[in-house]
């Protein structure tokens, strides 16, 4: 079992919420012992910016992302035998051969660019390899998911189109999770590189604006993209619980709609709370989902793709 998780908020939780612990020992869902137990090959770590928590707005958020990158670099220096930075597919393969987990850094909230492509280029130089273009607010790039149809219809702004194209040129993965429907379709029209929904589920099974419609799944699959299964209960089906049966249902639907090369894992660990029942409370327990998928009739070769091979294929395409 080799696992790649496309999204967690563990850096944010360690640095901004708990303000205690490290990657080895913490109160988080993601830590080095748990990742080792689960056979993690690579973990995508999001540098998440909560705009309302930033008195200085997106400018402060941009500076804070650099602080989070610094924090992660110190963690890697502290545990060099266990985890290493990865900037490419080749790095992931090399780190795996040395028995190390690959840490791939991402940004969640493209509003921190504030209309400056130079910031995007600087973030790439610092190791950011995926960006979630927006969180739940309108920003300089475009519009977010919303329960208001008028917002969901709105798409990329002119700077957003420039950003998506420049990300393709740099070799940075575009992440449509949190985007409005209009933004999603605009991204697919102008993207020059890989596009994913790093932590999104199926709207056919749970009618939530954060989830993908069947048409979106088919179109994203058609350009070689994929979606990472999100473990947050309200996106799965139950408001206060994260249930394995609902996880498997979303995976099976992704396969039926987008093919076996489409689904991935994007837990969103350490990025949500308010869930009373967690069937999989952390990375160390991921084998439960593997076993549940087998019982649902998903083949081992298909689970291997879901676990890591689909994500590796996208990384290799960069």
N, C-alpha and C positions, 0 to 999 in steps of 0.2 A: 504493500500500500504506500503510494507516494501522493502527498496532498499539496495542492496549491490553493491558498485562500486569497481571493482577489480584493478583499476589503476587511480591515478591522480598524478600530479607533483607539487602539491601545496606547499609542504615544500621547494622544490627547488626554486620555484618562490618567495616565501616570503623571503627566506634567501639569495639567490644568485642574483636574478634579481631585484625585487622591493626594497628589503631591508627596507621595511616599512610595517606596518600593522601586524595583528595577525589572529588567526583562527576565531575570532568574527567579526572583521571589516577589510576588505582588498579590493584590486582591482582584486581579483582572481575570478575564476568561482566556487570555493569551499569555503564555510565558514559555520560556525555553524548555523546561521539563515536559510540559504538556504538548508542545510542538514535536519534541522528540518522540514522545509516546505515540503520537498520531502519524509519525513518518512524514512530517512536513518537509517538502523540498524548498518551497518558497512561500513567504508571507508578504503580501502587499500591506504596508503600513501607511495609513492616511495621516497627513498633516491637516487636521480639520480645523477650520476657522469658524467659530460661532460669532457671527457679526454683532449680535446684541451684547455679547460679553466683552466687546472691544470698544472702549471709550473713544479711541482714536479712529474708529471705523476701519475700512479696508486697508488703509495705510499701515495702521498698527497691526492688522492681520497679516500683511505681507512680511513685516519684520518678525512677527511671531512664528511664521512658517520657517524662517531661517533659524530661529531659536529651537524649533522642534527638530530640524535637520541636525543642528549641533548636538542636541540631546541624544538623538539616535546614533550619531557617530561616536559619542562617548560610550554608549551602551555596547556598541560593537567592539570598541577598543577594550572594554572591560571584560568581554567574554569572547575572545578571539578564537577559541577552540570550538565554539558552538555555533556562532553566527557570523555572517560576512555580508558586506554590501554586494548588491548585484545591479548592474546597469544594462544587462543584455541577456539574451538566451545563453550565449556562451559562458557568461559568468555563472548562471544558475547551474549549468552542467559541471563546470569546474568546481564550484563550491560543493556540489553533491558528491563529486568524486573524492573530495577531501573530508567528507562526513560533516559538512557544515550546512546550516539552514541559510537560505538566501533571504536577505531583507531588501525588498524593493519599495522605494519611497514614492508616495503619491501626494497630490494636493486635493483636498475636498473643499471647494469654493473658489471658482475662478474669478470672483469679484475682486480678489486681491490684486489682480493685474491693473485695475483702475485705468484701462485703456492704453497700457504700455506693453507692447510686445517685447521690449527689452527685459522686462521682468520675467516673462515666460522663458526667454533665452537664458537668463541668469539661473532660473530654477532648474532648467535642464542641465546646465553646467554643474549644479550642485547635486545632481543625481535623481531628480524627479523624472519618473518615466510614465506616469499616467496622471491625468487631471480630470476630476469630476467638475464639469464646467460651472455648475451652480449648486447651491444647497436649496433652501426653501424660500429664497428671496430673489426678486429681479436684480440683475446686476449688469455690468457693462457688456457682458457677453450675450445675454438673452433672458428668457423667462422660465420660471420654475414650474414644477407640477402644482396643481391647484384643484380645489373642488369647484372653482368658478370656471365655467366653460369659456368665458371671454378671455381669461388668462391662459387657459390650456391651448387656445387657438393661436396665441402669439408665439413667435419664434425667435431666431437669432437676430441680433442687431448687427449693423455693418462691422463693428469691431469683432463680434463673435465669429463672423465668417472669416475674417482675417486670422483670428486665433486658431480656428479649426484647421485652416490650410497650413498655417505655420507649424502647428503641432505635427502634422503629417510630414512636413519637410524635415523637422528635427528628429523624428522618430519617437514621438510621444503618443501614447495611446489616449484616444478621446473617450471619455466616459459619459454616457447619456443618463445614468441614474440621477434622479431628481429633476430632470428636464421636463418641460411641458411637452405635450404632443407636437405642437408646432415646432418647437426647438428640436425635438428628435428628428422630425422629417427634414428640417433644414440642414441638420448635421449630416444626415445620410446623403443629401444632395451635393454637399460641398467637400466632404472628407476626402483626403488624399492618402490616408493611412488607416490603420486598424481602429475599429470602433467597438466598444463593449458597453454593456450595462453591468457594472461591476457588482452591484448588490440590488437586484430587482427581481420580482416574481411575475406571475401570470395574472393579468386582469380578468381573464375568463373564469378563473377560480376564486379570486378575491377582487371585487370591484373597487380598487383603490387607485388614485391617480399616480401613485409611485410605481405601479406595476405596468407591465407591457401588454398591449393587446396582441391577439394572434397575428394580426397583420404586421405589427412591429416585429414580432418574433421571426416571422417568415422573411421579412425584408432584411433584418439584421443578420440572420443566418445566411441570406443570399449574398452578402458582401464579406462573408467569412468571419463575422463577429460572433459574440456569445454573451450569455448572461450568467451572473453568479447568484446562486440561490441565497436569498436573504432570510435569516433566522428570526426576524422580528415578527411577533405574533400578529399584529394588525395587518401586515402584508401577506401573511400566510393564510389567515382565516379566522383566528380567535384573538380577541382583543388583549386578553391578559394571560395568554399561554403561547409557548413556542413548542409545537407538537410535531413529532416525527412523522405521523401519518399525513399531516398536511404538507410537510417538506417533500415526502416521496410523491405525493399527488402533483405538486408543482414540477418536480423533475420529470415525471412521466409525461406530463402535458408538454413540457418543453421539447422532449424527444419526439413526441407525436407531431408537434407543430413545426419545430425547427430542425429536427434531425438529431442524431446522436452526437454530432460534432458541435452542438450549440450549448448545452448546459455546462456550467462550472459551479464552483463554490465561492460565495461571497458573503460570509457569515454575518458581517456587521457587528461582530463581537466587540464589546466594550463601547458600543455606540448607542445603546438603548437601555432603558430601564422600565420599571412599571410592569414587568412580566412576573406573575406569581409562580407559574410553572414553566421550567425550562427542561425539556427532555434532554437537550444537549447543552449543559451549562458552560462548557469550555472546550477548547481544542482537544484536550486529552480524551474526550468522550466521543470523538468523531466515528469510531468504529461502529457505534450504534446505528448511525445513518447508513453506513456501508451494508450492514446486515439487513436493515429494513428494506433497502433497495433490492437486495438479492431476493428477499421474500416476496417482493412485488413483481418479480420476474425480469428485473433489469439484469442483463448479463454482466459477467465480470469484466469483459472487454469494454462494455459501455461504461461501467462504473470507473474503470481506469481512465477513460476519457474525461468523465465528469470530475474525477479527483485531481487530475493534473495534465493529461495529454492535450485537452482542448486549450487550456491556458498556455501550455508550452508552444502549441502551434501558433497562437496569436503573438506570443513573445518573439518567436522565430521570424514572423512576418515583418517585424519592425526593421 
